[in-house]
Amino acid sequence: MSTTIGIFDDASEAQEAIDRLVREGVDERDLHPISRERVERSRQGLRGPLPHAVGSDKGVVAAELTRHGIDPKEAEFYDEELEDGAVLLAVEASDGLEETVFSIMRDASATLRKR
């Protein structure tokens, strides 16, 4: 199993990738979208397209990624890179789906890193 991490400029790009990944057989439990703004939207009673959320403070993205097995230094890098409005999507893929995951995320305009 490998993890592919992509940063999307906005939630609609991330959702497009998520929809395609699920259609191609990626289990929804292996999709880990993270956004700084998601918590604020839920506080306002709005529901967005992504199931996971973290707060807007520095460090919370790193903490969430570390919880998913990402090295703490690498997680800090992503915490710094994730701008307002952007969505980070970490996808755990079985050996048979690794290239499909990478291709779909690339086609959906993600800035990618494969681990």
C-alpha positions as CSV (number, residue, x, y, z in Angstrom):
1,M,0.0,0.0,0.0
2,S,1.2,3.5,-0.8
3,T,0.0,7.0,-0.1
4,T,-0.4,9.7,-2.7
5,I,-0.8,13.2,-1.5
6,G,-2.1,16.0,-3.6
7,I,-3.0,19.6,-3.0
8,F,-5.9,21.1,-4.9
9,D,-6.5,24.8,-5.3
10,D,-10.1,24.4,-4.2
11,A,-12.8,21.9,-3.0
12,S,-14.4,21.5,-6.4
13,E,-11.1,20.1,-7.9
14,A,-10.7,17.8,-5.0
15,Q,-14.3,16.6,-5.2
16,E,-13.9,15.8,-8.9
17,A,-10.8,13.7,-8.1
18,I,-12.7,12.0,-5.2
19,D,-15.6,11.1,-7.4
20,R,-13.4,9.6,-10.1
21,L,-11.3,7.7,-7.5
22,V,-14.4,6.1,-6.0
23,R,-15.7,5.2,-9.5
24,E,-12.3,3.5,-10.2
25,G,-12.6,1.3,-7.0
26,V,-10.8,3.3,-4.3
27,D,-12.5,2.7,-1.0
28,E,-13.9,5.9,0.5
29,R,-12.2,5.0,3.8
30,D,-8.9,5.4,2.0
31,L,-9.6,9.0,1.1
32,H,-8.5,11.6,3.5
33,P,-9.4,15.2,2.4
34,I,-8.2,18.0,4.7
35,S,-9.1,21.7,4.5
36,R,-8.4,24.6,6.8
37,E,-11.8,26.1,6.1
38,R,-14.0,23.1,6.6
39,V,-14.5,23.6,10.3
40,E,-15.6,27.2,9.8
41,R,-18.2,26.1,7.3
42,S,-19.6,23.5,9.7
43,R,-19.8,26.1,12.4
44,Q,-22.0,28.2,10.1
45,G,-24.3,25.3,9.4
46,L,-23.1,24.8,5.9
47,R,-22.2,21.4,4.6
48,G,-19.5,21.0,2.0
49,P,-18.5,18.1,-0.2
50,L,-15.7,16.7,1.9
51,P,-16.2,14.5,5.0
52,H,-13.1,15.4,7.0
53,A,-12.1,18.6,8.6
54,V,-9.4,20.3,10.7
55,G,-9.2,23.7,12.2
56,S,-7.6,26.8,10.8
57,D,-4.7,27.1,13.2
58,K,-1.1,26.2,12.1
59,G,-0.2,22.7,13.2
60,V,-3.6,21.1,12.9
61,V,-3.0,19.9,9.4
62,A,0.3,18.4,10.4
63,A,-1.4,16.7,13.4
64,E,-4.1,15.1,11.1
65,L,-1.5,13.9,8.6
66,T,0.7,12.4,11.4
67,R,-2.3,10.6,12.6
68,H,-2.5,8.9,9.1
69,G,1.1,7.8,9.3
70,I,2.9,10.7,7.5
71,D,6.3,11.6,8.9
72,P,6.0,14.6,11.2
73,K,8.6,16.7,9.2
74,E,6.7,16.0,6.0
75,A,3.4,16.8,7.6
76,E,4.8,20.2,8.8
77,F,5.7,20.9,5.2
78,Y,2.2,20.3,4.0
79,D,0.8,22.3,6.9
80,E,2.8,25.3,5.6
81,E,1.9,24.7,2.0
82,L,-1.9,24.4,2.5
83,E,-3.3,27.8,1.6
84,D,-6.7,29.1,2.4
85,G,-9.3,27.5,0.1
86,A,-6.9,24.7,-0.8
87,V,-7.7,21.0,-0.1
88,L,-5.1,18.4,0.6
89,L,-6.1,14.9,-0.3
90,A,-4.2,11.9,1.0
91,V,-5.1,8.6,-0.7
92,E,-4.1,5.2,0.5
93,A,-4.0,2.9,-2.5
94,S,-3.5,-0.8,-2.8
95,D,-0.8,-2.0,-5.1
96,G,-3.1,-2.5,-8.0
97,L,-4.5,1.1,-7.9
98,E,-1.4,3.2,-7.3
99,E,-0.9,4.4,-10.9
100,T,-4.7,5.0,-11.3
101,V,-4.7,7.1,-8.2
102,F,-1.7,9.1,-9.3
103,S,-3.1,9.6,-12.8
104,I,-6.6,10.7,-11.6
105,M,-5.2,13.2,-9.2
106,R,-2.8,14.6,-11.8
107,D,-5.6,15.0,-14.3
108,A,-7.6,16.8,-11.7
109,S,-4.8,19.4,-11.4
110,A,-3.3,18.4,-8.0
111,T,0.2,19.2,-7.0
112,L,1.4,15.7,-6.2
113,R,3.7,13.7,-4.1
114,K,3.8,9.9,-4.0
115,R,5.2,8.2,-0.9
